[in-house]
Amino acid sequence: MDYQSGYAHYLTEEKRASSNTLSSYLRDVNQYLHWLAGEKLLPEQVEQRDVEAYTRFLTSKGKSAATVTRSLASLKSFYTYLMGKGLVAVNPARGLSPARVERKLPHILTSKEVELFLEQPDPSDAKGCRDRAMLELLYATGIRVSELIGLDLESVNLAAGFLRCAGRGKERMIPLYPAAVQALEDYITHVRPQMVEHPDERALFVNMSGERMSRQGFWKIIKHYQEKAGIQTEITPHTLRHSFAAHLLENGADLHSIQEMLGHADISSTQIYAQLVNQKLKNVYNKAHPRA
């Protein structure tokens, strides 16, 4: 039986899984099916003890707790699919508790590092003007890189100073600070018309070939300006998202507002920034207090 194609269709059409979720779940299930073949087991024959044996196998191969936890989530989803097809009566992965994963606090940039980083693109040439607009927008809004490159011209309202972002099935409105509005206006008015390949192209940010910017292309832009700025902290597109949230919290924004702007479904995902700020305050206290 071709389990993979049926499961892929289930994730895509029924669960509306993102491309990242789809690829990671299919990879996990493929590895699991390969292990089952070695054990001479079919998925329909598996009992809970077999799933437990598989998680022990992953651990013995040096897989991290986070990887094992994700694999277990993938298997629970896979068996939910098999139950829906009437191939199994119970979910053998249900009820298994994943290993506790120590959640690492994200790396953020200082305000001075952000300022230095955003100053690197040269807005006097087309590429630099576009790059300045992209980086300013990313730090202004904290959106994900997939959301950034998915933006269309209609996504920004420069007169109102707002961005409309339709990420992960839910639309949200995020305000823009004046420098981001100006950078976007300069790019949209003076640069983008000369960069687009086709007049009917709706992508807000395009590459030098005039087509929608890719994740890989934007990653290279981030790395280029990190090196140019001489910043030692590793910078990824998510670093600016984390920095956006942490800096807002440091300056008095409430968690629920930050949750709304980030597009987090659960407030617990946003609370990690409170831990980050509290840790920073504790470090300052320990360094500065005479009796600490």
Secondary structure, DSSP 8 states (H G I E B T S, - for coil): --HHHHHHHIIIIIS---HHHHHHHHHHHHHHHHHHHHTT--GGG--HHHHHHHHHHHHHTT--HHHHHHHHHHHHHHHHHHHHTTS-SS-TTTT---------------HHHHHHHHT-S-TTSHHHHHHHHHHHHHHHH---HHHHHT-BGGGEETTTTEEEEEETTEEEEEE--HHHHHHHHHIIIIIHHHH-SSTT--BSSB-TTSSB--HHHHHHHHHHHHHHHT--S---HHHHHHHHHHHHHHTT--HHHHHHHHT-SSHHHHTHHHHHHHHHHHHHHHHH-TT-
